Amino acid sequence: MTQDISADVLLAIEGIGKSYPGVRANDDVTFRIGAGEVHALLGENGAGKSTLVKMIYGLVKPDEGHMSLRGAPYAPAEPRAARAAGVAMVFQHFSLFEALNVAENVALGMDDPPPMRDLEARIREVSEGYGLPLDPARLVGDLSAGERQRVEIVRCLLQDPKLLIMDEPTSVLTPQEVEILFGTLRQLAAEGTSILYISHKLEEIRALCDAATILRRGKVVGTCVPREVSARAMAEMMVGASLNAPARATGELGPVALTVERLSVASPSAFGTSLKEVSFEVRQGEVLGIGGVAGNGQDELLAALSGEARTGRDVVRVHGRGIGHLGPNERRQAGLCTAPEERLGHAAAPDMSLVENALLSGAVRKGLVRRGFIDWPGTRAFAEAVVKTFDVRTPGTGTAARALSGGNLQKFVLGREILQEPGIIVVNQPTWGVDAAAAAFIRQALLDRAAKGAAVVVISQDIDEILEIADRFAALNEGRLSAPVPVAGLTLERIGLMLGGAHGMHKADVHAAEVAHAET
Amino acid sequence: MELFGINPAILVASLMVAAVPILLAAIGELVVEKAGVLNLGVEGMMIMGAISGFITAVHTGSPALGFLGGALGAMALSLVFALLTQVFLANQVATGLALTLFGLGFSSLMGQGYNGIKPPRTPSLPFGPLEQIPFFGRVLFSHDWVVYASVAIVAAVWAVLRYSRAGLILRAVGESHDAAHALGYKVVRIRVLAILFGAAMAGMGGAYISLVRVPQWTDGITAGAGWIALAIVVFASWKPWRVLVGAWLFGGITVLQLNLQAAGSRIPVEYLSMSPYLITILVLVIMSSGRGRAGLNAPASLGQNFHASR
């Protein structure tokens, strides 16, 4: 569409296909990236975006098809070869070493790094040249999510790439940090570097990208110029169906169900954030959204509410009764159920079956243990009810939790808590890594629970999600919680400031807020 | 100059010698653990090194070839561990324990008929007049080449881990194998090489026991030295020079205990025998109570198997 002249094509991908046992990850994928172009790769989780970029970066070999870079055949056997050809990648996860410092992390991503002292000087020079200041001697574990991303970007820039692949780069950034990042990317594109930008945040793509290729179930289902089409049209191409915004019943709020007063907890992990005097209350039938950039105390707050971290008796109160000193099972008994962010290993035991996982959390409220013996038929029935009600796609309830896809396991975990009919439910990142259809379903389930009189606390990094379902919004920033404010009439600028951003809002994000409001 | 009937110069000189086996085994295990692998089979590898080294030295008449044979014997055994844990993804703790049990049994089988034989002597290096310096001559210039080599190896490991690219990659693999893999490093290959290095060191340490310390072959000759080496790595919080300190401390306690017995001391030797382990427990408690830098020094991927998924 945008690049018909072959001379301007940097990377051409022709008929690429890749299969895994039982899954066709990519099927006859064809598209081109022009020189100096910012090209978006759009798609839901599981659409095959990650497999595709791993093939471009040499981590995975395609089964069929071929690629060419500036007209020459391109088939990297390993990332080293891809880097040598001028392809660099900024990962979404898993590519920094917390216990090493910035310079060491950068050196590990280069094939022929200069001596440490020269490298440190180069890091300073490049990072400041692109407005991403970094101290090479700091430990990566001490850096914020935004600074960590700078490390990755600087690591790529030092190799003078022709093509920079960015996998979901903005999921961990504040709106202000996003703007800095976009400034850097525009500067790079103007200098002739092509950027392959993977995201499912449509407004960002509309603001940044020159062209977009949309993947669904491993196939290219469309291309467009993002500036010329609406976000909704792109979303519908991505999902392949029209999307419905969750419906909510507006009812009267009941009495206060959950009170947290001056909650201060030290983080159990060395790189965590301690909570400082967090206070809020939630009424029956109300949804409180707690926003914040990752690593600002979300995990610690969930632990303090679930009972994994204990506090003074009256710091956490359910219907006026102090439960701060109680453990998770006693809190479940009192009507407080929680679902943490990490699905495998925290919300669910990976190698245990769904039935066993249902028992672990549901034993108390569903009466599944009698005189120390497990009521297996009852547990099985409970697990089956969760699977059926929440449309969990699994061969059976005997399947290990590990074998489920992220979205399905999330539906199971949340369904397990919701079906216990708690008076208060606290969830952290309920739709993280979940595709749009499943996310809509989960949000609807939470709203339905609130409509039945439960107090709901949604801790999320997805501001759009909070704007969509919450009644009130509070921001978690460095372990401190702002005073909750009603969501109605809240601007994104205000939210950005509450999240700890300093100045300068991005146009696209303001627009996103308007869209979100229009949909609610 | 004597204290409680013990000559300090002789005490220091003999603790340096006594520490060599655990020092070599511990510095090898440090490299292995820095790569993220927990090999509890040090004891088994040491005793395999002890018997292979002994047999090689007896048949060739050369102690130097004996040390080489010890290293090779232990490396052969460690290949079993590498295959099971790195290729078949077996549990590292269970495999390591099995390796120790297997090594103890197999060395005993190999050693049939070698009881009561004297191996060729490993002489002290000649330093000429330097040996005559009071105190320091005895402490610093009265040893065989392995003592000096072991200290040199500690220095080399420290320098490589700290300053070289190979060391950086090794640490990165132990820190996060997923990230290292994503950057294109061969996690399994690097770990297998680290395991082999650890085994070579443990084997030489074992050979030092059967060729120099004792010097003869009996079943179970290492007598738990491998476990002390494992404790030293933790005690040293994965830092090479602290491994040296730890090995001398633990070696010193062993020597002191023998000397005190000989001097007819009233302190029961059992207290001294248990003290290395008490110190290790103490260090562990202190390390894990402060969530600061010390606790962070353990490699983050230690003991976790790596499997390259999609």
Interface residues (C-beta under 8 A of the other chain):
Chain A: Y20 A25 S50 T51 K54 G58 L59 V60 E78 P79 R80 R83 F91 F94 S95 L96 F97 E98 A99 L100 E104 A107 L108 G109 P113 G141 S269 A270
Chain B: R165 L168 I169 R171 A172 E175 S176 D178 A179 A180 A182 L183 G184 Y185 R291 G292 G295 L296 N297 P299 A300 R310
